Amino acid sequence: MNGFKFGPFDENPLVFDKAFVGGKWVDSLCGDTFEVINPANGEVLGSVPDMDEVDTLEAIERAHRAQREWGESTLKERSGLLRKLFGLVATNTDHLTQLVTLEGGKPLSDSRGEIVKANVFHEWYSEEAKRVGGECMLGVQKKDSQLLFLRQPIGIAALITPWNAPLQMISRKAAAALAAGCCVIVKPAEDTPLSALALAHLINLAGFPPGVFNVVTCSRDKMRRVSGVLCDSPLVRKLSFTGSTVAGKWLYERCSQTVKKLSLELGGNAAFIVFESADLEKAVQACTDSKFRNGGQTCICANRILVQDSIYDQFCQKLEEKVKNIKMGPPINSKNSQGPLINKRAVGKVSRHVDDAIARGGVLKIGGKVDRSLGPLYFEPTLITEVPSDALVHREETFGPLAAITRFIFEEEAIQIANSVQAGLASYVFTRNYGQAHRLSKAIEVGMLGINEISITPEQAPFGGIKESGLGREGSVHGIEEYQEIKYLNFNMAAFL
């Protein structure tokens, strides 16, 4: 298996069929379950508890009981436990890779990469946990005055996470929350709950106290009911969500009733802009890697590909050659670099974007349909050129393997197209003109901009968007601040003398 070492799925020691609440493996109180499906072949991988409002309230209560002691734990204790977790995840990388691939349809190499990226946040925040500090100012109003600014854990944090990076999204949020001293309740995506439960097992092995990390699983039918309880509970003081803009707005409104602190990483619609001065070979390779990683099912992948007129034909020809070499097939086979889409809804959206682009004058070069010989969710790597800037792919995030190429002439035109959407998560610029790069760095309305670079998510970087792509930042030294509150103390020291 080209370096991947794991046996049959039913022998994977990290597969669990119960939720994790208060340090125990539990069923839903009503006894309901739902199935976890392998999108590559439609087979049932297993079932997990389909929890509801009552189960969620129990998880909140368990976290509440644990919060005070965990919030008062020493920085060294939190750091040490996160470091143990880092070691356990590293040891179990192959088992976790198998889980992510089978429940999410992600190619093995992408799944392995996700586990590594997830684990760096355990390492990073094991180090940042030791640096949680405050500030002191002397003599501000009077010579004997002393102002202290304390950083304290905000309290219970609810984490609602997506299916496309099921382990990385939990780890990026949870590691920061745990380092800050917050107890956590995770509601994983209904498509990929097994990864969350595997992480819960490793967290338990690492020695985190009962109630500090909890996983509540539920089906799509109960998703709003469970999420609603997390939003409405006054005991939950922080909610972090990664997902669609529509769902994020619903959570935003719901959380207003308890004035929660929010982190929202919502939809993207990344522009990938290639200027005539760019290194063409590197730009084409970067475009291929960004657009087709995990079948285009990432929030920061290239969605609107804008290429300057003078190099347009050259770029499209070279990209076509790259797309032809993408091998699609069962993701468990390490030779395949593209697997299935996650579900039928995803296939339907990509199909609509393809049909719309062609109807508006786009030229289909490669792909454009489902490969039924592989299964109903295998959408071919697709390239469409001459796509106008009013096409649906420019107005919505595709989340699939469609490279739609739009021609532009002037720099200002590219900026206008890039900024014409309400999304503002990430974009990319390829140019060797430094002045141009500097202008674009200020002009493009996003939270993250890669300049001649598509690898923009190291643990040291503050990940997040602007406009309708969300609030807050994850990763970096700023990620832990999302789970803290500042308490200001004003001492008149003369009273103690």
N, C-alpha and C positions, 0 to 999 in steps of 0.2 A: 504493500500500500504506500510505497514511496515515503517511508518514515513514520507513517501513522500506525500506532500499535493499539488496537482494541479488538475485543472479541464480539460475539453476538450482542445485540442490544439488550436482550433480556438478562444478560450477565453483567451489565454495566452496574457497578456498585453505587452509582450516583442517581439512579432512577427511583423516584419516590411517588407514591400514589395518594399521599395525604398532604394537607396543608400544615404549616408550621406556626403555632401560636403559643406564646408563653413558654417557650422551650420544649414543647411537646408536639408530636405528630398527631394531627386530629382530622376527623371527618367533618363534613358540614353537619350542623345540628339537625337539619331536616333530612339528611341522608342522600341528597341529590349529588350526582356526579355529571361530568361532561367528558367527552372523548378528546384526546389529543391526536391529530391526524398528521401523517407524513405527507406533505404536499407533493413529494416526488412521485408517489405511487398510490396515494389515497388510503394506505393501510392505517389501521388504528394502532398507535403506539402504546396506548394505555388510557386510563381515565384518572381524573383528579376531582377533589370536592368542588361542587358548585355552591359556593357560599352566598349568603344573603346578608340582610341588614343585621340580624341577630348575631351572626358569626363575626361581623365587622365590629360591632359594639364590644363583643368579648375581646377581640384583638386590641381594641383601643384601651379597654380596661387593663389588660395584661401589660401593655406598654406603659400605661399610667403608673401602675404599681412599681415598675422597674425604673421609671424616669429619674426620680430623685436620687437614688443611689448611683445610677449611671452618670447623671449630670455632675455628681460630686466626686466621681472617680478621678484619680490623678492622671495627668497628661502622660506620664510614663506607662501607666496601666493600659490606656487606650492605644498608645503607640505600640506596645508589646503585643497586644492582641491582634492588631491590624497586620503586624509583621508576621505573626504566626499564620494568619489567613493567607498572606502572600505566599508563604512556603507551601501551604496545603493546595492552593490553586495551581501553583507551578507543578507540584507532584502529580496532580490529577488532570493535566492539560489534555491528554489524549481522550480521557473519558468525557470531559466537558466538550471537546471538539466534536465527538460523535453525537452528543445530545443536541448541540446547536445545529448541526447539519441535518439531522433527522427530523427535528420538529420545525425547523425554519426553512429548510430547502437551500441553505447556503453552501456553496462549494467548500470542500475540506480546507483548502488553503485559506479561504476567507474566514472560516470558522476558527482555525488555529490562530490566525492573526487577531481575531476578536478577543480570544481568551488572553492572549499576551497583552493586548491594549487594556482589557479590563483589569488585569492584575497589576499593571503599573500604577493604577490609582490606589490600590491597597498599599503599595510600597510608598507612593508619594505622600499619602495622607498619614501613613505611619510616621513619617518624618515631620509633616506639618503639624501633627497633633502635639508634638513637643514644643511647638513655637506659638501656641495660642497664648496671647498676652494681652496687656492693656497699656494704658498711657498714664502719665502723671505730669501735672503742670503746677508749678510753685509760684506763689506771690502774684496771682492774677489780679485779684481785687484789693487784697491787703497783703502786707508782708508775711503774715502768718497763715494765709489761705493756701489750701492744697486741693487741687482738683484731680480726682481719679476717674478714669474711664475703664470700666470692667467689661470684658467680653464674656458673656454667659451663654450656655446652650439655650436655644429658643424653646425647646421642648419636643414633644412627639412630632415626627416628620412623616407624612404620608407620601409615598413615591409611586406614581402611576407610570408604568414603563411600556415601551413599544416592543413589537415582535422582530423588527429588522436587525436589532443588535441586542438581543435579550439579556445577555450577561454584562456587556459593556455599559449599557445604560443604567443598570442597577448599580454596578460597582462605582461608576463615576459619581452617582448621587449618594449612595449609602456610605461609601468610604469617608466622604466629607462630613456627612451627618454624624457618623459614629465617632470620628475624630473630634468633632465639636462637643460631643457629650449628649447627643440626641438619640432617643429610642426611635426605631424605624418600623413602619408598616408598609410592606410592598404589595401592590396589586399589579401582578404581571399581566401582559397581554394574554388573552384567551388562547391565542394560537401557539404560544411558547411558554407555558408555565413550568415545564420540567427544568429548565435552566435555573430559574429562580429557586426552586426547591432544592436543587443540587447545591447552590450557593448557601442556602440556609443550613444544609447539613455540614458543610465545611466551616461555616461560622460557628455552629454548635461545637464542632470538634476543636476549633481554635480556643474555645473556653469563654466566649461572650456570655454574660449572665442571662438567665431566662427572661424573656420579655423585651430584651434589647433589640432583637431582630425578628420580625414576624412576616409571614407570607400568607396573604388571603387570596385564594384562587376563585375565579368565577367565570361563567360563560358570558358570551356577548349579550344574552338576554337579561342578565342580572348586572351588567357592567355599570349602568347608570345608578342602580339602586345602591350598590356597594360604594361607588364613588361619591354618591350623594351623602352617605353617612359620614365619610371621611371629610367632606366639605363642611357639613353641618355641625360636627362635634366641636364644642369649645375646647376640648382637651387636646385636639390636634392643632398645633400652632403654626405648622409649615406644610405646604403642599408643593411638590415638585412633579411636573408632568412633561413628558416628551410624547408628541403625537400631532394630530391634525389641528389646524387652526380652528376649525368648527368646534371640536371637542374642547380645545383650550379656552375658547370664549365662554363656553357653557360652564366650565370649572371656575373661570375668573368671576363670572357673575354669581355663581353659587357660593363661592368663598367670601364674597363681599359681606355676607350676613354675619360672619364671625371675624371679619377683618384679618384674615390670615396673611402671613408672608408667603409670597408665591415666587416660584421659578417656573417659567413656561418656555420650553423649547418647541416651537410650533413649526408649521410647514415652511419649507424652503422653495426656492425657484431660481437656482444658481445660474447666473450668466457666466459663460466661458468665452472670453473675448480674446481673439487672436489678431494681432496687428501685423502689418507687413514686415516689420523689423524683427519679428520673433524668430527664434530657432525653430524652423518648421518641423523637423524630425522630432524634437523634444515636445513640441506643442501637440503634435498628432498622437504621440505615445501617451502623454499626460491626459489628453482628451479621452482616449480609449480606456485608460485605467479608471479615470474618474466617472465616466458615463456608465460603464458596464460592470463595475464592481458590484457583486451581489445582484446582478441583473438590473442595475439602476435603482435598486430599492434602498437608497440611503438619502438622508435629508440634505446632504451637502454635495451630492453628485451633480455634474454638469447637466443642466436641463435645457437651457437656451444657449445654443452654440452660435456665436457671432464671429464671422470671419471677414476680414477686410477684402474688398473687391479685387485688389491686385494679386492676391495669393489664394483667392477663393477656390478656383478650379484645382489648383495643385493640392491644397489642403484636403479637399473632398476626395480626390483620387487616392491620396495616401491613406486617409481614414478608411475608405472602402476596402483597401487591401488588409488593413488591420482587422476590420469587422469580419471579413471573410474567414479569418483564422481563429475566431472565437469558437471553441468547441462546447456545444451544449449537450447535456445529458444528465443522468442521475448524479446528484452532487456527492454521493458517497464514494464515487469513483474519482480518485485524485487526478485523473487525466482531464476531467471536465472542468471548465472555468465558468460555466453558467448553468445553473439549475433551473427549477421551476419558479414561477411567481408564487406568492404566498397563498392566494385563494382566487376564486372566480371573480370577485369584485375587482381585484387588481388587473386581471386579464381584460375585463370589460373596459376599464379606464384607459389602458394602453391602446386597445382597439379603437376607442373613440378618438383618441389623439391622432392616431395614424390616419384614420378615415378623414378627419377634419383637415389635417395638413395636406393630404392629397387633393381633397375637394377644393382647397384654396390655391391650388397650383403647384404644390410640392411634387417633387419627382422621386418616386420610390426607387432606390438603388438596390437594396438588399432587404430581405425579410418581409415583415409586414403582417405576419399571421402566426397562429399557433401551429406548432409541429405536432399533429395528432398522433404520429407514430411513436412519440415519446410519452404523451399524455396531455390532458386538457389544460394544464397550467404552464406548459413549455412554450413561451412566446419567443419567436426567433429574434436574434440580434438584428436590429432594424436601422437602416440609414435612409433618411429623406433629405434631399437637397432642395434649394430654392424655396424654403419655407418662409412665408411672409410674416412680418412681426405682429400681425393681428390674429395669428392662428391660436388655437386652443392651447397648444403646448407652451405658448408664451404667457398665457393667462393663468394656467394651472400647473401644479407640480405633477409630472407624469408618473414618477415612481415605477419606472419600468425600462426595458432595454431599447429605448427609442432615441437615436441621435438625430435631432432635427437641426439642420444647418441653415442659418440666415445670413444673407449678404449685407454688408454695410460699406459705406465709402469713407465717411469722415468720422473723426474721433468723437465729436459731439453727438453724432447720430448713435454711436454705440453706447455712449453714456445715457442718452435719452431712453433707448430701448431697455437697457439694464435697470434703470430706475423707474420704469413705467409700471411696476407691479407693487403690491402692498407687502410682499414678502421681503425680508431683509436679513437673511441668515448668512449665506456665504456667496462669494463669487470668485472668479479667477481671471487674471490678466496675463497675457503672454506678449512681452515686448522686450527689445533690447535697448530701447530709448529711455534713458533714466528720467529725463524730464517728463516724458509721457507717463511713465510709471508713477512718478510723484504726483502728477495731476490726477490720475485715476484713483490713487490711494485716498485722496480727499473727496473725490467726486462721487464714487460708487457708494450707494446707500446700503451698507450691510454691516453686520457685526464682525465679520471675518473676511479677509481678502487675501487670497494667495497670489503672489506676483512671481510668475515663472515657477510656481510650486503648487502641488495639489495636496501634499501631506500637511494638513493644517490642524491636526488634533492631538498634538503631544500633551502629556499631562501637565506640562508647565504653562500651557496656553489657556486663556479665559475663553471658554466655548460658549457662544450664545449669539442671539440676533437682536435686531431692532425692528421698528415698525410692527407689522402683524406677525413677525416671526418670534416674538416673545419678550420675556423679561428675565433678568438675572444672568448669572454666569456660572458655569461648571468647570471644574479643573482649576489649576493654577493656585496661587496663594489666595485668590479671591473666592474660590469655590467654597471654602470653609466659612466665609463670612455670611453666606446665604443661610446658614444654620445657627447663627449667633445673633444676640441682641446686645446693644451697648447700654450699660447702666452707668449713669454719671453720678458721682458722689462729690459733694462740696464740703470739705472739712475746714472749720476754723480751728487751727491748731493751738491758738492761744488758750482755748478752753482746757487743754490737756496739760498745760504748763503750771 
